[in-house]
């Protein structure tokens, strides 16, 4: 589930992967499972943030969740491709 903690997607200490989603989103839950597995296997750091806790995130991503950002750049929308995520983390 997405916590209530706010975190800016652009902080200098941002993990390599950011999952932008919302509570009650089944695609977000699926994305989280894939990201969690890939991050555990690759050692990549990641965090999840909720569009419902941040008006800027809501304005930008509300209709596209889940959104996966890799190194601060949009990577996947709606569904996470495990193969594409692994490839992005190698670069």
Order of alpha helices (4+ residues) and beta strands (2+ residues): beta-alpha-beta-alpha-beta-beta-alpha
